[in-house]
Amino acid sequence: MRELLFAGNIALDFASAAPSIVKSIKQRDLLNSWLRLYARAQVAPAIWEYQPARLEEELSDLIYYTVDTSAPTPRLTIQSDGSRISRAYGHTGKGVFLDDYVGPRLAPFVMPIYHECVARGLPVYSVADVDDIYGRVVAYERLLLPFLTDDKISHVIASLKTFCEDGGFEIKNLMRGNDALPRPKLRAVIDRDLFHRAPGRIAAADVVEFADQSSSGVATEIIELN
C-alpha cells in the first residue's frame, strides 16, 4: 500500500514497510529499541523511556527535535544536532525551526517526511541520493522515530547515515555544496510487523518436542508454550 502526498509540485510516495527495510545495522538497533517499547500498548513511547544500548556511540548521527502540534502544520525545533550532520548542512541549528534550518530549497524534500512521522505516530525511513562537492553520489539514509507526551507526538529523533559506494566522500556542505537537489529513492512508513523478538527466544504458543532417548524406545513429549 502506498500513500501519495504533495509538497508544492513534488509528489511524495510513502510505501508501507516492515522494519527489515532499514539497511544500517545501527539504525536497526535504534528501531528495535523503539519497537520493544511500542509493543506494550501499540503506541509510540515517551522519549524519557527510550534508552537504547550504546546510545552515546550514535550521538554524532542523531538529531533531537521537539514538536509543536498546536498549528495546522507541525513545527519542529532542533534541540541538538550531531557534529557530522552539522558539517553536512554547513552550520549548527540548535534552537532553530527545522524548516528554517534546511531552507526553502530543501524544505519540500525534507519537511513532508517529518510531517508524515508526526501524523502517523510511526517510524519513517527514507533514502535519497545527494552529490558531494566533487560530484560523488552519496546515499543519505534517514530514520525518524516519534515519541508521545499526553497522547500527542512531542518529540522526534532522527538518525542520519551517509554512504558512498565509491568509498570516501566529502561531508562538508554535502546538503548545500552544489546545485543538484536530493534524488529520493525511497520513502516508507514502517507500519507492518511492529514487534521485536530477541534472537534465540521462543514465541508464546510455539510447540516444542522433547524426546526421551534413555531407553531403546523413544518417547516424545509435546509441550505448548503460552
Residue frames as a rotation matrix with the C-alpha (Angstrom) as fourth column:
MET 1
0.581 0.814 0.000 0.00
0.814 -0.581 0.000 0.00
0.000 0.000 -1.000 0.00
ARG 2
-0.602 -0.779 0.175 1.28
0.784 -0.618 -0.053 3.47
0.150 0.105 0.983 -0.88
GLU 3
0.463 0.692 -0.553 0.20
0.752 -0.637 -0.167 6.92
-0.468 -0.339 -0.816 0.18
LEU 4
-0.188 -0.488 0.852 0.70
0.864 -0.495 -0.093 9.98
0.467 0.719 0.515 -2.02
LEU 5
0.445 0.237 -0.863 1.34
0.616 -0.781 0.103 13.39
-0.650 -0.577 -0.494 -0.53
PHE 6
0.410 -0.280 0.868 2.24
0.758 -0.424 -0.495 16.57
0.507 0.861 0.038 -2.38
ALA 7
0.206 -0.427 -0.880 4.77
0.603 -0.653 0.458 19.26
-0.771 -0.625 0.123 -1.42
GLY 8
-0.244 -0.182 -0.953 4.40
-0.554 -0.780 0.291 22.06
-0.796 0.599 0.089 -3.93
ASN 9
0.436 0.365 -0.823 4.70
-0.898 0.237 -0.370 20.30
0.060 0.900 0.431 -7.28
ILE 10
-0.602 -0.750 -0.274 6.62
-0.693 0.661 -0.287 17.34
0.396 0.017 -0.918 -5.82
ALA 11
0.559 0.785 -0.267 4.71
-0.566 0.596 0.569 14.07
0.606 -0.167 0.778 -5.37
LEU 12
-0.490 -0.686 0.539 5.81
-0.864 0.296 -0.408 12.21
0.120 -0.665 -0.737 -2.25
ASP 13
0.355 0.555 -0.752 5.10
-0.498 0.793 0.350 8.50
0.791 0.251 0.558 -2.39
PHE 14
-0.305 -0.403 0.863 5.18
-0.950 0.194 -0.245 6.74
-0.068 -0.895 -0.442 1.01
ALA 15
-0.203 0.163 -0.966 5.35
-0.318 0.922 0.222 2.96
0.926 0.352 -0.135 0.88
SER 16
0.715 0.385 0.583 4.13
-0.693 0.281 0.664 0.66
0.091 -0.879 0.468 3.64
ALA 17
0.065 -0.833 -0.550 7.07
-0.413 0.479 -0.775 -1.30
0.908 0.278 -0.313 5.04
ALA 18
0.892 0.046 -0.449 8.31
0.337 0.594 0.730 -3.66
0.300 -0.803 0.515 7.73
PRO 19
0.787 -0.612 -0.077 11.34
-0.311 -0.501 0.807 -2.90
-0.532 -0.612 -0.585 9.95
SER 20
0.290 -0.713 0.638 13.53
0.594 0.657 0.464 -5.03
-0.751 0.244 0.614 7.69
ILE 21
0.798 0.044 0.601 13.56
0.553 -0.449 -0.702 -2.20
0.239 0.893 -0.382 5.14
VAL 22
0.858 -0.509 0.067 16.15
-0.489 -0.769 0.411 -0.34
-0.158 -0.386 -0.909 7.25
LYS 23
0.704 -0.616 -0.354 19.63
0.000 0.498 -0.867 -1.12
0.710 0.611 0.350 5.91
SER 24
-0.160 -0.864 0.478 22.01
-0.556 -0.322 -0.767 0.16
0.816 -0.388 -0.428 8.60
ILE 25
-0.151 0.030 -0.988 22.66
0.579 0.813 -0.064 -2.25
0.801 -0.582 -0.140 11.47
LYS 26
-0.909 -0.238 -0.341 22.97
0.416 -0.488 -0.767 0.64
0.016 -0.840 0.543 13.91
GLN 27
-0.667 0.741 0.072 19.69
-0.707 -0.661 0.254 2.16
0.236 0.118 0.965 12.73
ARG 28
-0.004 0.651 -0.759 18.04
-0.127 0.752 0.647 -1.24
0.992 0.099 0.079 13.08
ASP 29
-0.548 -0.256 -0.796 19.26
0.718 0.344 -0.605 -1.39
0.429 -0.903 -0.005 16.68
LEU 30
-0.975 0.219 -0.033 17.72
-0.180 -0.869 -0.460 2.03
-0.130 -0.443 0.887 17.35
LEU 31
-0.331 0.899 -0.289 14.47
-0.738 -0.056 0.672 0.94
0.588 0.435 0.682 15.70
ASN 32
-0.163 0.248 -0.955 14.33
0.295 0.936 0.193 -2.34
0.941 -0.251 -0.225 17.65
SER 33
-0.875 -0.166 -0.454 14.69
0.481 -0.208 -0.851 -0.44
0.047 -0.964 0.262 20.93
TRP 34
-0.751 0.657 -0.058 11.73
-0.658 -0.753 -0.006 1.74
-0.048 0.034 0.998 19.88
LEU 35
-0.198 0.697 -0.690 9.69
-0.487 0.541 0.686 -1.32
0.851 0.471 0.232 18.83
ARG 36
-0.604 -0.049 -0.795 10.16
0.544 0.704 -0.457 -3.02
0.582 -0.709 -0.398 22.21
LEU 37
-0.901 0.292 -0.322 8.55
0.087 -0.607 -0.790 0.00
-0.426 -0.740 0.521 23.88
TYR 38
-0.588 0.699 -0.406 5.87
-0.796 -0.412 0.444 0.36
0.143 0.584 0.799 21.19
ALA 39
-0.588 0.314 -0.745 4.80
-0.074 0.897 0.437 -3.29
0.805 0.312 -0.504 21.56
ARG 40
-0.954 0.187 -0.237 3.41
0.273 0.203 -0.940 -2.79
-0.127 -0.961 -0.244 25.09
ALA 41
-0.200 0.921 -0.335 0.37
0.278 -0.274 -0.921 -0.73
-0.939 -0.277 -0.201 24.05
GLN 42
-0.070 0.094 0.993 0.80
0.987 0.151 0.055 -0.28
-0.145 0.984 -0.103 20.28
VAL 43
0.958 0.239 0.161 1.55
0.262 -0.955 -0.140 3.44
0.121 0.176 -0.977 20.65
ALA 44
0.207 -0.918 0.339 4.72
0.138 -0.316 -0.939 5.49
0.968 0.241 0.061 20.44
PRO 45
0.207 -0.191 -0.960 6.63
0.955 0.253 0.155 5.59
0.214 -0.948 0.234 23.76
ALA 46
0.990 -0.030 -0.140 7.66
0.024 -0.929 0.368 8.60
-0.141 -0.368 -0.919 25.82
ILE 47
0.578 -0.816 -0.005 11.10
-0.230 -0.157 -0.960 9.90
0.783 0.556 -0.278 25.00
TRP 48
0.119 -0.564 0.817 12.34
-0.984 -0.178 0.021 9.51
0.134 -0.806 -0.577 28.57
GLU 49
0.676 0.187 0.713 11.78
-0.371 0.922 0.109 5.74
-0.637 -0.338 0.693 28.27
TYR 50
0.969 -0.243 -0.047 14.00
0.055 0.394 -0.917 5.44
0.242 0.886 0.395 25.24
GLN 51
0.449 -0.856 0.258 17.44
-0.774 -0.229 0.590 4.32
-0.446 -0.464 -0.765 26.37
PRO 52
0.952 -0.093 -0.290 18.97
-0.109 0.785 -0.610 2.06
0.285 0.613 0.737 23.70
ALA 53
0.616 -0.788 -0.001 22.29
0.503 0.392 0.770 0.38
-0.607 -0.475 0.638 24.33
ARG 54
-0.337 -0.916 0.215 25.40
0.817 -0.171 0.551 2.26
-0.468 0.362 0.806 23.18
LEU 55
0.708 0.684 0.178 23.38
0.692 -0.620 -0.371 5.41
-0.143 0.385 -0.912 22.51
GLU 56
0.520 -0.560 -0.645 26.46
-0.085 -0.785 0.613 7.56
-0.850 -0.264 -0.456 23.13
GLU 57
-0.459 -0.753 0.471 28.17
0.378 0.314 0.871 5.97
-0.804 0.578 0.140 20.12
GLU 58
-0.198 0.496 0.845 25.39
0.980 0.075 0.186 7.23
0.029 0.865 -0.501 17.85
LEU 59
0.283 0.447 -0.849 25.03
0.604 -0.770 -0.204 10.79
-0.745 -0.455 -0.488 19.13
SER 60
-0.574 -0.579 -0.579 27.06
-0.063 -0.674 0.736 12.31
-0.816 0.459 0.351 16.31
ASP 61
-0.963 0.260 0.070 24.48
0.121 0.187 0.975 10.97
0.240 0.948 -0.211 13.83
LEU 62
-0.225 0.923 -0.312 21.35
0.970 0.242 0.014 11.82
0.089 -0.299 -0.950 15.87
ILE 63
-0.859 0.104 0.502 19.21
-0.101 -0.994 0.033 14.94
0.502 -0.023 0.864 15.97
TYR 64
-0.540 0.693 -0.478 16.56
0.809 0.272 -0.520 15.53
-0.231 -0.667 -0.708 18.64
TYR 65
-0.752 0.391 0.531 13.51
0.005 -0.801 0.598 17.68
0.659 0.452 0.601 17.88
THR 66
-0.674 0.718 -0.172 10.59
0.237 -0.011 -0.971 18.99
-0.700 -0.696 -0.163 19.88
VAL 67
-0.740 0.505 0.444 7.26
0.547 0.068 0.835 19.13
0.391 0.860 -0.326 18.06
ASP 68
-0.743 0.589 -0.318 4.62
-0.215 -0.660 -0.720 21.85
-0.634 -0.467 0.617 18.34
THR 69
-0.789 0.506 0.349 1.32
0.607 0.553 0.571 20.44
0.096 0.662 -0.743 17.06
SER 70
-0.269 0.719 -0.640 -0.81
0.454 -0.491 -0.743 23.44
-0.849 -0.491 -0.195 18.02
ALA 71
-0.320 0.104 -0.941 -0.62
-0.694 -0.702 0.158 24.88
-0.645 0.704 0.298 14.50
PRO 72
0.737 0.659 -0.148 -2.25
-0.564 0.480 -0.672 23.26
-0.372 0.579 0.725 11.44
THR 73
0.653 -0.631 -0.419 1.22
-0.042 0.523 -0.852 22.27
0.756 0.574 0.315 10.24
PRO 74
0.862 -0.326 -0.388 3.51
0.479 0.272 0.834 20.90
-0.166 -0.905 0.391 12.98
ARG 75
0.644 -0.732 0.222 6.68
-0.531 -0.637 -0.558 22.89
0.550 0.242 -0.799 13.70
LEU 76
0.770 -0.489 -0.411 9.82
0.609 0.756 0.240 21.01
0.193 -0.435 0.880 14.66
THR 77
0.777 -0.547 0.312 12.57
-0.593 -0.803 0.068 22.74
0.213 -0.238 -0.948 16.63
ILE 78
0.308 -0.767 -0.562 16.11
0.161 0.625 -0.764 21.37
0.938 0.145 0.316 16.67
GLN 79
0.956 0.031 0.293 17.23
-0.282 -0.190 0.940 20.64
0.085 -0.981 -0.173 20.24
SER 80
0.182 -0.952 0.246 20.56
-0.294 0.187 0.937 19.05
-0.938 -0.243 -0.246 19.39
ASP 81
0.923 0.088 -0.374 22.37
-0.385 0.232 -0.894 18.26
0.008 0.969 0.248 16.19
GLY 82
0.702 -0.660 0.267 25.14
0.494 0.722 0.485 15.79
-0.513 -0.208 0.833 15.61
SER 83
0.097 -0.766 -0.636 28.54
-0.211 -0.640 0.739 17.10
-0.973 0.062 -0.224 14.63
ARG 84
-0.721 -0.372 0.585 28.63
0.423 0.432 0.797 15.15
-0.548 0.822 -0.154 11.35
ILE 85
0.080 0.845 0.528 25.21
0.994 -0.030 -0.102 16.38
-0.070 0.534 -0.843 10.28
SER 86
0.632 0.065 -0.772 26.08
0.214 -0.972 0.093 19.97
-0.745 -0.224 -0.629 11.13
ARG 87
-0.451 -0.862 -0.231 29.01
-0.117 -0.199 0.973 19.67
-0.885 0.466 -0.011 8.72
ALA 88
-0.547 0.295 0.783 26.68
0.795 0.477 0.376 18.32
-0.263 0.828 -0.495 6.01
TYR 89
0.516 0.823 0.237 24.45
0.854 -0.514 -0.078 21.39
0.057 0.243 -0.968 6.31
GLY 90
-0.009 -0.649 0.761 27.31
0.535 -0.646 -0.544 23.81
0.845 0.403 0.353 6.88
HIS 91
-0.599 -0.172 0.782 26.31
-0.480 -0.705 -0.522 25.09
0.641 -0.688 0.340 10.34
THR 92
-0.896 0.301 -0.326 24.68
0.444 0.604 -0.663 24.06
-0.003 -0.738 -0.675 13.61
GLY 93
-0.521 0.778 0.350 20.98
-0.066 -0.446 0.892 24.64
0.851 0.442 0.284 14.20
LYS 94
-0.574 0.324 -0.752 20.12
0.798 0.427 -0.425 24.19
0.183 -0.844 -0.504 17.86
GLY 95
-0.461 0.504 -0.730 17.02
0.378 -0.633 -0.676 26.22
-0.803 -0.588 0.101 18.75
VAL 96
-0.723 0.146 -0.675 16.07
-0.610 -0.594 0.525 26.77
-0.325 0.791 0.518 15.10
PHE 97
0.425 0.881 0.208 12.89
-0.507 0.422 -0.751 25.59
-0.750 0.214 0.626 13.36
LEU 98
-0.148 -0.513 0.845 13.75
0.362 0.767 0.529 22.70
-0.920 0.384 0.072 11.05
ASP 99
0.561 0.407 0.721 12.08
0.803 -0.056 -0.594 24.27
-0.201 0.912 -0.358 8.01
ASP 100
0.943 -0.299 -0.148 14.11
-0.310 -0.949 -0.061 27.46
-0.123 0.104 -0.987 8.52
TYR 101
0.219 -0.922 0.319 17.29
-0.371 0.223 0.901 25.44
-0.902 -0.316 -0.293 9.00
VAL 102
-0.136 -0.276 0.951 17.02
0.648 0.702 0.296 23.45
-0.749 0.657 0.084 5.76
GLY 103
-0.688 -0.146 -0.711 15.77
-0.246 -0.875 0.418 26.49
-0.682 0.462 0.566 3.82
PRO 104
0.234 0.922 -0.310 13.14
-0.620 -0.105 -0.777 26.87
-0.749 0.374 0.547 1.08
ARG 105
-0.104 -0.344 -0.933 15.19
-0.966 0.259 0.012 24.94
0.237 0.903 -0.359 -1.49
LEU 106
-0.834 -0.331 -0.442 15.34
-0.242 0.939 -0.246 21.71
0.496 -0.098 -0.863 0.54
ALA 107
-0.671 0.584 0.456 12.18
-0.589 -0.046 -0.807 22.05
-0.450 -0.810 0.375 2.66
PRO 108
0.273 0.853 -0.444 9.86
-0.962 0.235 -0.140 20.44
-0.015 0.465 0.885 0.04
PHE 109
0.058 -0.328 -0.943 12.05
-0.369 0.870 -0.326 17.32
0.928 0.367 -0.071 0.12
VAL 110
-0.817 -0.544 -0.191 12.60
0.010 0.318 -0.948 17.22
0.576 -0.777 -0.254 3.89
MET 111
-0.747 0.457 0.482 9.57
-0.661 -0.437 -0.610 18.53
-0.068 -0.775 0.628 5.77
PRO 112
0.227 0.913 -0.339 6.86
-0.875 0.344 0.340 16.17
0.427 0.219 0.877 4.43
ILE 113
-0.127 -0.340 -0.932 8.87
0.062 0.935 -0.349 13.22
0.990 -0.102 -0.098 5.73
TYR 114
-0.974 -0.220 -0.054 8.85
0.082 -0.121 -0.989 14.65
0.211 -0.968 0.136 9.25
HIS 115
-0.474 0.866 0.158 5.18
-0.880 -0.461 -0.117 15.64
-0.029 -0.194 0.981 8.98
GLU 116
0.179 0.509 -0.842 4.29
-0.516 0.777 0.360 12.08
0.838 0.370 0.402 7.98
CYS 117
-0.579 -0.475 -0.663 6.13
0.324 0.613 -0.721 10.73
0.748 -0.632 -0.201 11.04
VAL 118
-0.959 0.240 0.153 4.23
-0.260 -0.518 -0.815 13.12
-0.117 -0.821 0.559 13.33
ALA 119
-0.218 0.951 -0.221 0.87
-0.959 -0.167 0.228 12.48
0.180 0.262 0.948 11.69
ARG 120
0.271 0.312 -0.911 1.17
-0.345 0.915 0.210 8.68
0.899 0.257 0.355 11.76
GLY 121
0.503 -0.164 0.848 3.00
-0.857 0.030 0.514 8.33
-0.109 -0.986 -0.125 15.07
LEU 122
0.887 -0.221 0.406 5.15
0.240 0.971 0.005 5.67
-0.395 0.093 0.914 13.43
PRO 123
-0.083 -0.986 -0.142 8.77
0.136 -0.153 0.979 5.39
-0.987 0.062 0.147 12.26
VAL 124
0.954 0.266 -0.137 9.51
-0.081 -0.212 -0.974 6.75
-0.288 0.940 -0.181 8.80
TYR 125
0.048 -0.955 0.291 12.53
0.341 0.290 0.894 5.68
-0.939 0.056 0.340 6.74
SER 126
0.956 0.233 -0.180 13.82
-0.069 -0.418 -0.906 7.45
-0.286 0.878 -0.383 3.66
VAL 127
-0.011 -0.958 0.287 16.78
0.616 0.220 0.757 7.19
-0.788 0.186 0.587 1.31
ALA 128
0.965 0.219 -0.144 17.92
0.028 -0.631 -0.775 9.87
-0.261 0.744 -0.615 -1.15
ASP 129
0.198 -0.918 0.343 20.98
0.979 0.200 -0.030 10.28
-0.041 0.342 0.939 -3.31
VAL 130
0.935 -0.040 -0.353 22.93
-0.022 -0.998 0.053 13.52
-0.355 -0.041 -0.934 -2.98
ASP 131
0.574 -0.777 0.258 26.16
0.555 0.138 -0.820 14.68
0.602 0.615 0.510 -4.64
ASP 132
0.402 -0.523 -0.752 29.16
0.689 -0.369 0.624 15.86
-0.604 -0.769 0.212 -2.68
ILE 133
0.579 -0.139 -0.803 31.14
-0.293 -0.955 -0.046 18.89
-0.761 0.262 -0.594 -3.84
TYR 134
-0.548 -0.810 -0.208 33.22
-0.555 0.166 0.815 16.63
-0.626 0.562 -0.541 -6.11
GLY 135
-0.119 0.616 -0.779 30.18
-0.969 0.099 0.226 15.02
0.216 0.782 0.585 -7.75
ARG 136
-0.909 -0.198 -0.366 30.36
-0.135 0.972 -0.191 11.69
0.393 -0.124 -0.911 -5.94
VAL 137
0.027 0.998 -0.057 26.97
-0.394 0.063 0.917 10.10
0.919 -0.003 0.395 -5.25
VAL 138
-0.947 -0.278 0.162 26.20
-0.230 0.232 -0.945 9.69
0.225 -0.932 -0.283 -1.54
ALA 139
-0.150 0.906 -0.395 23.23
0.394 0.421 0.817 7.76
0.907 -0.033 -0.421 -0.15
TYR 140
-0.785 0.008 0.620 21.53
-0.481 -0.639 -0.600 9.75
0.391 -0.769 0.505 2.62
GLU 141
-0.321 0.630 -0.708 19.55
0.416 0.765 0.492 7.38
0.851 -0.137 -0.507 4.88
ARG 142
-0.685 0.191 0.704 17.14
-0.588 -0.715 -0.378 8.91
0.431 -0.672 0.602 7.41
LEU 143
-0.376 0.590 -0.715 15.25
0.625 0.731 0.274 7.06
0.684 -0.344 -0.643 10.16
LEU 144
-0.527 0.303 0.794 12.68
-0.553 -0.832 -0.050 9.08
0.645 -0.465 0.606 12.15
LEU 145
-0.543 0.329 -0.773 11.32
0.661 0.735 -0.152 7.85
0.518 -0.594 -0.616 15.49
PRO 146
-0.128 0.583 0.802 8.31
-0.257 -0.801 0.541 9.58
0.958 -0.137 0.252 17.12
PHE 147
-0.771 -0.125 -0.624 7.61
0.549 0.366 -0.751 9.95
0.323 -0.922 -0.214 20.86
LEU 148
0.121 0.965 0.234 4.46
0.449 -0.263 0.854 10.83
0.885 0.002 -0.465 22.82
THR 149
-0.964 -0.115 -0.239 3.63
0.264 -0.352 -0.898 13.18
0.019 -0.929 0.370 25.68
ASP 150
-0.494 0.851 -0.180 -0.01
-0.201 -0.313 -0.928 13.42
-0.846 -0.422 0.326 26.84
ASP 151
0.166 0.596 0.786 -1.18
0.538 0.613 -0.579 11.44
-0.826 0.519 -0.219 23.79
LYS 152
0.968 0.075 -0.241 0.46
-0.150 -0.599 -0.787 13.84
-0.203 0.798 -0.568 21.32
ILE 153
0.473 -0.858 0.202 3.68
0.841 0.370 -0.396 13.49
0.265 0.356 0.896 19.37
SER 154
0.968 -0.099 -0.230 6.03
0.041 -0.844 0.535 15.80
-0.247 -0.527 -0.813 21.25
HIS 155
0.134 -0.984 -0.121 9.48
-0.610 -0.178 0.772 14.66
-0.781 -0.029 -0.624 20.11
VAL 156
0.995 -0.013 -0.095 11.18
-0.067 0.614 -0.786 13.12
0.068 0.789 0.610 17.11
ILE 157
0.196 -0.973 0.122 14.64
-0.297 0.059 0.953 11.59
-0.934 -0.223 -0.278 16.97
ALA 158
0.914 0.014 -0.406 16.32
-0.404 0.123 -0.906 11.42
0.038 0.992 0.118 13.56
SER 159
0.231 -0.864 0.447 19.16
0.114 0.480 0.870 9.01
-0.966 -0.150 0.210 12.82
LEU 160
0.867 0.027 -0.498 21.04
-0.444 -0.414 -0.795 10.15
-0.228 0.910 -0.347 9.72
LYS 161
0.217 -0.790 0.574 23.53
0.234 0.613 0.755 7.96
-0.948 -0.029 0.318 7.88
THR 162
0.604 -0.121 -0.788 25.61
-0.738 -0.457 -0.496 8.62
-0.300 0.881 -0.365 4.76
PHE 163
0.206 -0.493 0.845 27.16
0.172 0.869 0.464 6.02
-0.963 0.049 0.264 2.50
CYS 164
0.403 -0.171 -0.899 29.13
-0.853 -0.426 -0.302 6.20
-0.331 0.889 -0.318 -0.74
GLU 165
0.937 -0.008 0.350 29.74
0.100 0.964 -0.245 3.11
-0.336 0.264 0.904 -2.88
ASP 166
0.674 -0.721 0.160 32.89
0.084 -0.141 -0.987 4.72
0.734 0.679 -0.034 -4.23
GLY 167
-0.091 -0.710 -0.699 34.37
0.892 0.254 -0.373 4.86
0.442 -0.657 0.610 -0.75
GLY 168
-0.529 -0.215 -0.821 35.33
0.697 -0.662 -0.276 8.23
-0.484 -0.718 0.500 0.69
PHE 169
0.121 0.551 0.826 33.33
0.782 -0.565 0.262 11.41
0.611 0.614 -0.499 0.15
GLU 170
-0.883 -0.396 0.251 33.29
0.212 -0.815 -0.539 14.99
0.418 -0.423 0.804 1.39
ILE 171
-0.148 0.874 -0.463 30.62
0.981 0.190 0.044 15.50
0.127 -0.448 -0.885 4.04
LYS 172
-0.602 -0.107 -0.792 31.29
0.384 -0.908 -0.170 19.24
-0.700 -0.406 0.587 4.41
ASN 173
-0.415 0.542 -0.731 28.36
-0.649 -0.739 -0.179 21.16
-0.638 0.400 0.658 2.91
LEU 174
-0.914 0.050 0.402 27.02
0.248 0.855 0.456 17.89
-0.320 0.517 -0.794 1.49
MET 175
-0.088 0.987 0.133 23.44
0.892 0.138 -0.430 19.19
-0.442 0.081 -0.893 1.55
ARG 176
0.733 0.387 -0.559 24.30
0.214 -0.912 -0.351 22.67
-0.646 0.138 -0.751 0.27
GLY 177
-0.058 -0.974 -0.220 27.50
0.050 -0.223 0.974 22.35
-0.997 0.046 0.062 -1.71
ASN 178
-0.955 -0.244 0.171 26.15
0.177 0.000 0.984 22.18
-0.240 0.970 0.043 -5.27
ASP 179
-0.614 0.731 -0.297 23.09
-0.784 -0.607 0.126 22.91
-0.088 0.311 0.946 -7.37
ALA 180
-0.563 0.397 -0.725 21.85
-0.154 0.812 0.563 19.32
0.812 0.428 -0.396 -7.57
LEU 181
0.042 0.681 0.731 18.78
-0.971 -0.145 0.190 18.63
0.235 -0.718 0.655 -5.44
PRO 182
-0.579 -0.187 0.794 18.36
-0.512 0.841 -0.175 15.37
-0.635 -0.508 -0.583 -3.50
ARG 183
-0.396 0.422 -0.816 17.09
-0.740 0.379 0.555 12.48
0.544 0.823 0.162 -5.60
PRO 184
-0.010 0.453 0.891 14.60
-0.909 0.367 -0.197 10.50
-0.416 -0.812 0.408 -3.49
LYS 185
-0.705 -0.266 -0.658 14.96
-0.528 0.816 0.235 6.72
0.474 0.513 -0.716 -3.78
LEU 186
-0.377 0.546 -0.748 12.63
0.577 0.770 0.272 5.54
0.725 -0.329 -0.605 -1.01
ARG 187
-0.653 0.273 0.706 10.11
-0.678 -0.625 -0.386 6.90
0.336 -0.732 0.593 1.45
ALA 188
-0.270 0.523 -0.808 8.37
0.184 0.852 0.491 4.41
0.945 -0.016 -0.326 3.73
VAL 189
0.084 0.377 0.922 6.20
-0.941 -0.275 0.198 4.38
0.328 -0.884 0.332 6.83
ILE 190
-0.818 -0.367 -0.444 7.16
-0.195 0.902 -0.386 1.40
0.542 -0.229 -0.809 9.00
ASP 191
-0.250 0.852 0.461 3.66
-0.968 -0.207 -0.142 0.16
-0.026 -0.481 0.876 9.83
ARG 192
0.666 0.432 -0.608 3.97
-0.480 0.872 0.094 -3.62
0.571 0.229 0.788 9.42
ASP 193
0.413 -0.477 -0.776 5.42
0.547 0.811 -0.208 -6.31
0.729 -0.338 0.596 11.72
LEU 194
0.127 -0.322 0.938 5.72
-0.480 -0.848 -0.226 -3.81
0.868 -0.422 -0.262 14.56
PHE 195
0.978 0.021 0.207 7.27
-0.194 0.452 0.870 -6.15
-0.076 -0.892 0.447 17.08
HIS 196
0.114 -0.980 -0.163 10.75
-0.819 0.000 -0.574 -7.14
0.563 0.198 -0.802 18.07
ARG 197
0.990 0.133 -0.046 11.71
-0.093 0.865 0.493 -10.69
0.106 -0.484 0.869 19.02
ALA 198
0.337 -0.921 0.194 15.09
-0.859 -0.216 0.464 -11.06
-0.386 -0.323 -0.864 20.66
PRO 199
0.005 -0.400 -0.916 17.39
-0.751 0.604 -0.268 -13.60
0.660 0.689 -0.298 18.97
GLY 200
-0.796 -0.415 -0.440 17.06
-0.136 0.832 -0.538 -17.12
0.589 -0.369 -0.719 20.36
ARG 201
-0.677 0.621 0.395 13.71
-0.574 -0.109 -0.811 -16.54
-0.461 -0.776 0.431 22.05
ILE 202
-0.853 0.512 0.100 10.78
0.498 0.742 0.448 -18.92
0.155 0.432 -0.888 21.61
ALA 203
-0.699 0.634 0.330 7.49
-0.520 -0.768 0.374 -17.20
0.491 0.090 0.867 20.94
ALA 204
-0.542 0.622 0.565 4.41
-0.526 0.273 -0.806 -17.87
-0.655 -0.734 0.179 23.03
ALA 205
0.514 0.843 0.160 2.24
-0.515 0.452 -0.728 -20.75
-0.686 0.292 0.666 21.73
ASP 206
-0.011 -0.580 -0.815 5.15
-0.917 0.331 -0.223 -22.30
0.399 0.745 -0.535 19.81
VAL 207
0.930 0.334 0.153 5.20
-0.366 0.875 0.318 -26.08
-0.028 -0.352 0.936 20.05
VAL 208
-0.071 -0.997 -0.031 8.39
-0.968 0.077 -0.238 -27.78
0.240 0.013 -0.971 21.23
GLU 209
0.835 0.315 -0.452 9.01
-0.261 0.948 0.180 -31.51
0.485 -0.032 0.874 21.18
PHE 210
-0.004 -0.813 0.583 11.24
-0.995 0.060 0.077 -33.21
-0.097 -0.580 -0.809 23.77
ALA 211
0.541 0.126 -0.832 12.45
-0.402 0.907 -0.124 -36.73
0.739 0.401 0.541 23.01
ASP 212
0.422 -0.381 0.822 13.48
-0.804 0.262 0.534 -39.15
-0.420 -0.886 -0.196 25.80
GLN 213
0.506 -0.332 -0.796 16.17
-0.549 0.587 -0.595 -41.44
0.665 0.738 0.115 24.41
SER 214
-0.119 -0.570 0.813 17.20
-0.988 0.152 -0.038 -43.05
-0.102 -0.807 -0.581 27.72
SER 215
-0.014 0.156 0.988 15.76
-0.178 0.972 -0.156 -46.38
-0.984 -0.177 0.014 26.63
SER 216
-0.771 -0.316 0.553 15.59
0.414 0.411 0.812 -48.25
-0.484 0.855 -0.186 23.38
GLY 217
0.104 0.855 0.509 12.15
0.984 -0.161 0.070 -46.81
0.142 0.493 -0.858 22.71
VAL 218
-0.904 -0.385 0.184 11.94
0.377 -0.923 -0.079 -43.09
0.200 -0.002 0.980 22.09
ALA 219
0.049 0.933 -0.358 9.19
0.982 -0.110 -0.153 -41.29
-0.182 -0.344 -0.921 23.96
THR 220
-0.716 -0.246 0.653 8.19
0.479 -0.854 0.203 -37.88
0.508 0.458 0.730 22.74
GLU 221
-0.085 0.662 -0.744 6.52
0.879 -0.302 -0.370 -35.21
-0.470 -0.686 -0.556 24.87
ILE 222
-0.359 0.070 0.931 4.90
0.659 -0.687 0.306 -32.22
0.660 0.724 0.201 23.21
ILE 223
-0.204 0.219 -0.954 4.60
0.827 -0.483 -0.288 -29.01
-0.524 -0.848 -0.082 25.21
GLU 224
0.212 0.316 0.925 2.82
0.739 -0.671 0.060 -25.87
0.639 0.671 -0.375 24.07
LEU 225
-0.663 -0.548 -0.510 4.35
0.745 -0.546 -0.382 -22.67
-0.069 -0.633 0.771 25.40
ASN 226
0.338 0.831 0.442 1.87
0.738 -0.525 0.424 -19.98
0.584 0.183 -0.791 26.48
